[in-house]
Amino acid sequence: MVFAWPSKSGLFDYVYDRESAMWSRDALEGVLETVMVSQTNGRVHVVAHSMGTMLTLEALRQLNARYGEAAAERIGAAVFASPDIDIDVFSSSIERMGPARRITVITATNDRALELSSKLAGGIRRVGAAEKAQLERLGVRVIDASQQGWGLINHDLFLSNPDVRQVVRRAIDSRTALGA
């Protein structure tokens, strides 16, 4: 299933897209909640990219606040690829939700889209461009894909690079079974 929100998808439409993403967080929460409380077996896995990680993290945080451990039991892997979210906001959300053992973050310190986003955000580093050790201290699994990029922007490595796509697959496979 794919969840999308209104986006202008233009270089100079960043603020509009960010506001649209935040406007959509209740809708994503509703979708995740519906799947989470369904009678199906297994876990719900989430893969989010760029600004979608901010939206996803907000929805997961709200579900965690409402359902606590029950949400943690149904949500399997959460893979955040090139997360375009403030490092401090990310840190506080992860700390609030508790153990981050099921979260994998794919970073690239040479991601030029996140470099521009950082400038637009007043110089605040984005999670997708953060140093691996800084994120690992939060308990998340970190895959540094900086050496995997060969493109001009390096913002879509989770789609364009087969090695990084395998990382996403393994993160989901390792969290598929209940109890994992």
C-alpha positions in Angstrom: 0.0 0.0 0.0 1.3 3.5 -0.7 0.3 6.6 1.2 0.7 10.0 -0.5 -0.2 13.5 0.4 -0.7 16.7 -1.7 2.6 17.9 -3.0 3.7 20.4 -5.5 6.9 18.5 -6.0 8.9 21.6 -7.0 12.3 22.7 -5.7 10.8 26.0 -4.4 7.7 24.4 -2.9 9.4 22.9 0.1 7.4 24.8 2.7 4.1 23.9 1.0 5.0 20.3 0.8 6.1 20.2 4.5 2.8 21.8 5.6 0.8 19.3 3.4 2.7 16.4 4.9 1.8 17.6 8.4 -1.8 18.2 7.4 -1.9 14.5 6.3 -0.6 13.0 9.5 -4.0 12.2 11.0 -5.0 10.5 7.7 -1.8 8.3 7.8 -2.5 7.6 11.4 -6.0 6.4 10.5 -4.7 4.2 7.8 -2.0 2.6 10.0 -4.5 2.2 12.9 -7.0 0.5 10.6 -4.4 -2.0 9.4 -3.0 -2.4 12.9 -6.3 -3.3 14.6 -7.4 -5.5 11.7 -7.8 -9.2 12.4 -5.0 -10.2 10.0 -1.9 -11.9 11.4 1.5 -10.5 11.1 3.0 -7.1 11.4 2.6 -3.8 9.6 5.9 -2.6 8.1 6.5 1.0 7.1 9.0 2.4 4.6 9.1 6.2 4.4 11.3 8.5 2.4 12.5 12.0 2.9 9.8 14.3 4.2 7.5 11.3 4.5 9.6 10.2 7.5 8.5 13.2 9.4 4.9 12.4 8.6 5.4 8.7 9.5 7.2 9.4 12.7 4.3 11.7 13.8 1.7 9.0 13.0 3.7 6.3 14.8 4.2 8.6 17.8 0.4 9.2 18.0 -0.3 5.5 17.7 2.3 4.7 20.4 0.7 7.3 22.7 -2.8 5.8 22.2 -2.0 2.1 22.1 1.4 1.8 23.9 2.8 -1.7 23.7 0.0 -3.0 21.6 1.1 -0.6 18.8 4.7 -1.8 19.3 3.6 -5.4 18.9 1.8 -4.8 15.6 4.2 -2.4 13.9 7.1 -4.4 12.6 10.0 -2.7 10.8 10.1 1.0 10.2 12.6 2.0 7.6 13.4 5.7 7.2 15.3 6.4 4.0 17.0 9.8 3.7 14.9 11.2 6.5 14.2 14.9 6.0 13.5 15.7 9.7 15.3 17.8 12.2 17.7 15.7 14.3 16.4 17.1 17.6 12.8 16.5 16.7 13.7 12.9 15.7 15.6 12.3 18.9 12.8 13.5 21.1 10.3 11.4 19.3 12.4 8.3 19.4 13.1 8.8 23.2 9.3 9.4 23.8 8.3 6.2 22.0 10.7 4.0 23.8 13.0 1.3 22.4 13.8 1.9 18.8 15.0 -1.6 18.0 12.7 -1.9 14.9 13.8 1.3 13.3 16.3 1.4 10.5 17.6 4.7 9.2 19.3 4.9 5.8 21.7 7.9 5.7 24.0 9.5 3.2 26.2 12.4 4.4 26.5 13.4 0.7 22.7 13.7 0.1 22.4 17.1 -1.6 18.7 17.4 -1.2 19.1 17.1 2.6 21.9 19.6 2.4 19.5 22.1 0.8 16.8 21.2 3.3 19.2 21.9 6.2 19.9 25.3 4.8 16.2 26.1 4.5 15.8 24.9 8.1 18.3 27.4 9.4 21.3 25.1 9.3 19.8 22.3 11.4 21.1 18.9 10.3 18.6 16.5 8.8 18.5 12.9 10.1 19.3 11.5 6.7 22.6 13.4 6.7 23.5 12.8 10.3 26.6 10.9 11.4 26.0 7.2 12.0 27.3 7.2 15.7 24.9 10.1 16.6 21.9 8.1 15.5 23.1 4.7 16.9 23.1 6.3 20.3 19.3 6.6 20.0 19.1 2.8 19.5 18.2 2.8 15.8 19.9 0.7 13.3 21.8 2.9 10.8 22.9 2.1 7.3 25.3 4.7 5.9 24.8 4.6 2.2 27.2 7.6 1.5 29.6 5.4 -0.5 26.7 3.8 -2.5 25.7 6.9 -4.3 26.8 7.7 -7.7 24.3 10.3 -8.7 24.3 14.1 -8.6 21.8 14.3 -5.7 22.0 10.9 -3.8 18.5 11.3 -2.3 16.9 8.2 -3.8 19.4 5.5 -2.9 16.8 3.2 -1.3 15.3 3.0 -4.8 18.2 3.4 -7.2 20.9 1.3 -5.5 20.3 -2.5 -5.4 22.5 -2.9 -2.3 20.5 -0.3 -0.4 17.2 -2.0 -1.6 18.5 -5.2 -0.1 19.0 -3.4 3.3 15.3 -2.4 3.2 14.3 -6.0 2.4 16.4 -7.5 5.2 15.0 -5.0 7.7 11.5 -6.0 6.9 12.3 -9.8 6.7 13.9 -9.7 10.1 10.8 -8.1 11.7 8.1 -10.1 9.9 7.5 -12.9 12.5 5.5 -11.9 15.5 7.8 -11.8 18.5 10.7 -10.5 16.5 
